Amino acid sequence: MPTSTRRVSRLHSQDPADAAWRARQAQVDADIEGLSRDPGADRLVAKMQAAGVAPRQRIEKLKVYFRARQNPKMGGP
């Protein structure tokens, strides 16, 4: 009897192409909702992508960036 392999949905996949798709979808959703963009965060993401920073590290760096924006006494990213 053949075994079946479970396919992970794009929403949960660790594949970089699926992660990029999720990022684009998040931008579209934000545009639909009328949420403003943060040019500094966009630049930070672009720099990290160009430098090949791993997705988990990008997430942590973005958390630091936004926490610093909320509390200027913490300093910049």
Secondary structure, 3 states (H helix, E strand, C coil): CCCCCCCCCCCCCCCHHHHHHHHHHHHHHHHHHCCCCCHHHHHHHHHHHHHCCCHHHHHHHHHHHHHHHHCHHHCCC
